[in-house]
Amino acid sequence: MATRTSRPTPDPDSGADTDTDTDTDEYLPINRLAGLYYESEPAQLVRAEFAGKSDPGKVREINEDQFLVVRRRRERDLVTSSIPGELLIDHRQHAYTAAVADGIGGHRFGDLASLLAMLVGWELGGHEIKWTLKTNPREIEDWKQKATVFMQLIHRALRDESRANPRLHGMGTTLTLCQSVGPSLGVVHVGDSRAYIYRKNSLQRLTKDHTLAQLMIDLGEADPDSPEVQRVRHVLSNALGVGGADVFVEFSRHDLADGDRLLLCTDGLTDLVSDAEIALVLDAHPRPADACQALVNLALDRGGKDNVTVVVGRYEFPPEGAED
């Protein structure tokens, strides 16, 4: 027989407070610790639909772009219990990861670089210790650090491959990756591929181009439309696999809303199609697959000078009580 030690019962005539208050000093330590390991409320239900499309374009024979969309689930299956199953409600949680990569230097195995970046990232994702994310400052900082390590490991893998095979020297790639858990979106970025959110007829860019042109603009050395900037707008200042032992990793976190569209793309789209035109296409094509096809077609109609890759996701957050 199990035994239980009870707390002393206060004497009602003593004037002591007989109410059990979980906010008293007695429970503060465990309350603080509980917040580290357990969510106080069920995760918000999210439904997401994704599509992606990649095309070599009309000029280049080899497609050096890659894209990837992954859905992960956290759920429990009841095997057996004396408790009625309808009382054991499981709150499923989905995480989505979408990524695009654009290999650089067609004569230097850019197609292999973008492929290796995706494959290394896939392997790293399979070894994650933790992927449930909350939005408190400590968790966000942990998310940022984890994302930085993720990119640095891919960078190191590409550099190691180049050093092991001299023919691959100089190969590199961009990589833009978005990860969402519930309404939280993290954006991890190296290079000049881009990520956007389209919300209520407005397109918001989430990344900055890591190019010499953008660097000149940021330093106030030239106007965005100047010939000096246009000459170096495709020269990367930061990429995976090239440069020193470390790479600069851009990270940002955003809150998703019902109806948001997430767009990731390589510069084969943005070199030929303006942000305003992208917004019009997304507005005209609510379904991700239709939007991807329309955006790629528009880039091809403009000449298709480069490989073009697009990933579009649509997020919905059903009201509480809706079925998954």
C-alpha positions as CSV (number, residue, x, y, z in Angstrom):
1,M,0.0,0.0,0.0
2,A,1.3,3.4,-0.9
3,T,1.6,5.9,1.9
4,R,1.3,9.7,1.7
5,T,2.7,12.3,4.0
6,S,0.2,15.1,4.6
7,R,0.9,18.7,5.3
8,P,-0.1,19.7,8.9
9,T,-3.6,21.1,8.9
10,P,-3.7,24.6,10.4
11,D,-5.9,25.2,13.5
12,P,-9.0,27.2,12.2
13,D,-8.9,29.1,15.5
14,S,-5.3,30.1,15.2
15,G,-5.9,32.8,12.6
16,A,-3.7,31.0,10.0
17,D,-4.7,31.1,6.4
18,T,-6.2,27.8,5.4
19,D,-6.4,28.4,1.6
20,T,-3.9,26.6,-0.6
21,D,-2.3,29.2,-2.8
22,T,0.1,27.9,-5.5
23,D,1.6,31.3,-5.8
24,T,3.0,31.3,-2.2
25,D,6.7,31.2,-1.5
26,E,6.4,27.5,-0.9
27,Y,5.6,26.8,-4.6
28,L,7.7,29.5,-6.2
29,P,10.8,27.3,-6.8
30,I,8.9,24.6,-8.6
31,N,6.9,27.1,-10.5
32,R,10.1,28.6,-11.9
33,L,11.5,25.2,-12.8
34,A,8.2,24.0,-14.4
35,G,8.4,26.8,-16.9
36,L,11.7,25.4,-18.1
37,Y,10.3,22.0,-19.0
38,Y,6.6,22.3,-19.5
39,E,4.3,24.6,-21.4
40,S,1.5,26.0,-19.4
41,E,-1.0,25.8,-22.3
42,P,-1.4,23.4,-25.2
43,A,0.5,24.3,-28.4
44,Q,-1.5,26.3,-30.9
45,L,-2.9,24.2,-33.7
46,V,-1.5,25.1,-37.1
47,R,-2.3,23.9,-40.6
48,A,0.2,24.6,-43.3
49,E,0.3,23.8,-47.0
50,F,3.6,24.0,-48.9
51,A,4.8,23.7,-52.5
52,G,8.1,24.2,-54.2
53,K,9.3,24.5,-57.8
54,S,12.8,24.8,-59.3
55,D,13.7,25.4,-63.0
56,P,17.2,25.7,-64.6
57,G,16.0,28.7,-66.6
58,K,16.6,29.4,-70.3
59,V,20.4,30.0,-70.2
60,R,22.1,27.6,-67.9
61,E,22.3,23.9,-68.5
62,I,22.8,22.9,-64.9
63,N,20.4,23.7,-62.1
64,E,22.5,24.7,-59.1
65,D,19.5,25.4,-56.9
66,Q,17.9,23.1,-54.3
67,F,14.9,23.3,-52.1
68,L,13.5,21.3,-49.3
69,V,10.3,21.3,-47.1
70,V,10.0,19.1,-44.0
71,R,7.2,18.5,-41.6
72,R,7.9,17.1,-38.1
73,R,5.3,15.9,-35.6
74,R,5.3,15.6,-31.9
75,E,2.5,13.3,-30.7
76,R,1.8,10.4,-28.4
77,D,0.0,7.2,-29.2
78,L,-1.8,5.5,-26.3
79,V,-0.8,1.8,-26.2
80,T,-2.9,0.7,-23.2
81,S,-4.3,2.2,-20.0
82,S,-6.9,1.7,-17.3
83,I,-8.0,5.3,-18.0
84,P,-10.6,5.8,-20.7
85,G,-9.0,6.9,-23.9
86,E,-11.3,9.9,-24.3
87,L,-9.8,11.4,-21.1
88,L,-6.2,11.2,-22.4
89,I,-6.3,13.9,-25.0
90,D,-3.1,14.4,-27.0
91,H,-2.1,17.9,-28.3
92,R,-0.3,17.3,-31.5
93,Q,2.4,19.8,-32.5
94,H,3.8,20.3,-36.0
95,A,7.1,21.9,-36.9
96,Y,7.8,23.0,-40.5
97,T,11.2,23.6,-42.1
98,A,11.6,25.1,-45.6
99,A,14.9,25.9,-47.2
100,V,16.4,27.1,-50.5
101,A,20.0,27.0,-51.6
102,D,21.7,28.5,-54.6
103,G,25.2,27.1,-55.5
104,I,27.7,29.8,-56.6
105,G,30.2,29.7,-59.4
106,G,28.9,27.4,-62.1
107,H,32.4,26.3,-63.0
108,R,33.2,25.4,-59.4
109,F,30.6,22.8,-58.6
110,G,27.9,25.0,-57.3
111,D,25.3,22.3,-57.9
112,L,27.3,20.0,-55.6
113,A,27.7,22.7,-52.9
114,S,23.9,23.3,-52.7
115,L,23.2,19.6,-52.6
116,L,25.8,18.9,-49.9
117,A,24.4,21.8,-47.8
118,M,20.9,20.3,-47.9
119,L,22.2,16.8,-47.2
120,V,24.3,17.9,-44.2
121,G,21.4,20.0,-42.9
122,W,19.1,16.9,-43.3
123,E,21.5,14.8,-41.2
124,L,21.9,17.5,-38.5
125,G,18.1,17.8,-38.3
126,G,17.8,14.1,-37.6
127,H,20.1,14.4,-34.6
128,E,18.4,17.4,-32.9
129,I,18.1,17.1,-29.2
130,K,15.4,19.7,-28.9
131,W,13.0,21.3,-31.4
132,T,10.0,22.4,-29.3
133,L,10.2,26.2,-29.1
134,K,8.6,28.8,-27.0
135,T,8.8,32.6,-27.4
136,N,10.3,33.6,-24.1
137,P,13.7,35.5,-24.4
138,R,15.8,32.5,-23.1
139,E,14.3,30.1,-25.7
140,I,14.7,32.6,-28.5
141,E,18.4,33.1,-27.7
142,D,18.8,29.3,-27.5
143,W,17.1,29.1,-30.9
144,K,19.5,31.7,-32.4
145,Q,22.6,29.9,-31.0
146,K,21.4,26.6,-32.3
147,A,20.8,28.1,-35.8
148,T,24.2,29.6,-35.8
149,V,25.8,26.3,-34.9
150,F,23.7,24.6,-37.6
151,M,25.0,26.9,-40.3
152,Q,28.6,26.8,-39.1
153,L,28.6,23.0,-39.2
154,I,27.4,23.0,-42.8
155,H,30.0,25.6,-43.7
156,R,32.7,23.5,-42.1
157,A,31.5,20.4,-44.0
158,L,31.7,22.2,-47.3
159,R,35.2,23.6,-46.6
160,D,36.4,20.1,-45.5
161,E,35.1,18.6,-48.7
162,S,36.9,21.3,-50.8
163,R,40.2,20.7,-49.0
164,A,39.9,16.9,-49.4
165,N,39.3,17.3,-53.1
166,P,41.2,20.2,-54.8
167,R,38.9,20.1,-57.8
168,L,36.1,21.4,-55.5
169,H,38.1,24.4,-54.2
170,G,36.0,27.5,-54.2
171,M,32.6,25.8,-54.2
172,G,30.0,27.5,-52.1
173,T,26.3,28.1,-51.7
174,T,23.7,30.3,-50.2
175,L,21.2,28.9,-47.8
176,T,18.0,30.4,-46.5
177,L,16.0,28.4,-44.0
178,C,12.7,29.1,-42.2
179,Q,11.5,27.0,-39.2
180,S,8.1,27.3,-37.7
181,V,6.6,25.8,-34.6
182,G,3.1,27.0,-34.0
183,P,3.0,30.8,-34.6
184,S,6.8,31.2,-34.1
185,L,8.9,31.6,-37.2
186,G,12.7,31.6,-37.2
187,V,14.7,32.7,-40.2
188,V,18.3,31.6,-40.7
189,H,20.2,33.0,-43.6
190,V,23.5,33.1,-45.4
191,G,23.9,34.6,-48.9
192,D,21.5,36.4,-51.2
193,S,18.5,34.0,-51.5
194,R,15.5,35.6,-49.8
195,A,12.6,35.0,-47.4
196,Y,9.4,37.0,-47.3
197,I,6.0,37.0,-45.5
198,Y,3.0,38.1,-47.5
199,R,0.2,39.3,-45.1
200,K,-2.9,41.3,-45.9
201,N,-1.7,42.5,-49.3
202,S,1.7,43.5,-48.0
203,L,5.0,41.8,-48.8
204,Q,7.6,42.0,-46.0
205,R,11.2,40.9,-46.7
206,L,12.8,39.0,-43.8
207,T,16.4,38.7,-45.0
208,K,19.2,41.0,-46.2
209,D,21.3,40.2,-49.3
210,H,24.9,39.3,-48.3
211,T,26.5,41.0,-51.3
212,L,29.1,43.7,-51.9
213,A,26.3,45.8,-53.4
214,Q,24.3,45.7,-50.2
215,L,27.4,46.4,-48.2
216,M,28.1,49.5,-50.2
217,I,24.5,50.7,-49.7
218,D,24.6,50.0,-45.9
219,L,27.9,52.0,-45.6
220,G,26.4,54.9,-47.5
221,E,29.1,54.6,-50.2
222,A,26.7,54.5,-53.2
223,D,23.1,54.8,-54.2
224,P,21.2,51.6,-54.8
225,D,20.6,52.4,-58.5
226,S,24.2,53.6,-59.1
227,P,26.4,51.8,-61.7
228,E,28.9,51.0,-59.0
229,V,26.3,49.0,-57.0
230,Q,24.8,47.4,-60.1
231,R,28.2,46.0,-61.1
232,V,28.6,44.1,-57.9
233,R,25.1,43.2,-57.0
234,H,25.8,39.5,-57.7
235,V,29.1,39.4,-55.8
236,L,28.6,37.6,-52.5
237,S,30.2,38.9,-49.4
238,N,29.1,35.9,-47.3
239,A,28.4,32.3,-48.3
240,L,28.7,28.7,-47.0
241,G,31.8,26.8,-48.0
242,V,34.0,29.8,-48.9
243,G,36.0,32.3,-46.9
244,G,37.4,31.7,-43.4
245,A,36.7,29.2,-40.8
246,D,33.5,31.0,-39.7
247,V,30.6,32.4,-41.6
248,F,28.2,35.2,-40.7
249,V,24.8,33.8,-39.8
250,E,21.8,36.1,-39.9
251,F,18.9,35.1,-37.6
252,S,15.5,36.7,-36.9
253,R,12.3,35.6,-35.3
254,H,8.8,36.6,-36.3
255,D,5.2,35.9,-35.3
256,L,3.0,34.2,-37.9
257,A,-0.7,35.1,-38.3
258,D,-3.7,33.3,-39.8
259,G,-3.5,33.4,-43.6
260,D,0.2,34.3,-43.8
261,R,2.1,33.2,-46.9
262,L,5.8,32.4,-46.5
263,L,8.0,32.7,-49.6
264,L,11.6,31.5,-50.0
265,C,13.3,32.1,-53.3
266,T,16.7,32.3,-55.1
267,D,17.9,35.3,-56.9
268,G,16.8,33.8,-60.2
269,L,13.4,35.2,-59.2
270,T,14.2,38.5,-57.5
271,D,16.7,39.6,-60.2
272,L,13.8,39.6,-62.7
273,V,10.7,40.1,-60.7
274,S,10.2,43.1,-58.3
275,D,8.7,42.8,-54.8
276,A,5.6,44.6,-56.0
277,E,5.1,42.0,-58.8
278,I,5.7,39.1,-56.4
279,A,3.0,40.5,-54.1
280,L,0.5,40.7,-57.0
281,V,1.2,37.1,-57.9
282,L,0.7,35.9,-54.4
283,D,-2.5,37.9,-54.1
284,A,-3.8,36.3,-57.4
285,H,-2.8,32.7,-56.4
286,P,-3.8,31.8,-52.8
287,R,-2.7,28.1,-53.3
288,P,1.0,27.6,-52.8
289,A,1.4,25.3,-55.9
290,D,-0.3,27.8,-58.2
291,A,1.8,30.7,-56.8
292,C,5.1,28.7,-57.3
293,Q,4.2,28.0,-60.9
294,A,3.2,31.5,-61.6
295,L,6.3,33.0,-60.1
296,V,8.6,30.7,-62.0
297,N,6.7,31.3,-65.2
298,L,7.1,35.1,-64.7
299,A,10.9,34.8,-64.3
300,L,11.1,32.6,-67.4
301,D,9.0,35.1,-69.4
302,R,11.5,37.8,-68.4
303,G,14.4,35.8,-69.9
304,G,15.1,33.1,-67.3
305,K,18.8,34.1,-67.2
306,D,19.5,32.1,-64.0
307,N,18.1,29.0,-62.2
308,V,14.9,30.0,-60.4
309,T,13.6,28.3,-57.3
310,V,10.5,29.2,-55.2
311,V,8.9,27.7,-52.1
312,V,5.6,29.0,-50.9
313,G,3.8,28.0,-47.7
314,R,0.3,29.1,-46.4
315,Y,-0.4,29.1,-42.7
316,E,-3.8,28.7,-41.0
317,F,-4.4,28.8,-37.2
318,P,-7.9,27.3,-36.6
319,P,-9.8,28.4,-33.5
320,E,-9.5,26.4,-30.3
321,G,-11.5,23.2,-30.4
322,A,-11.0,22.6,-34.1
323,E,-9.8,19.1,-35.1
324,D,-6.3,18.6,-36.3
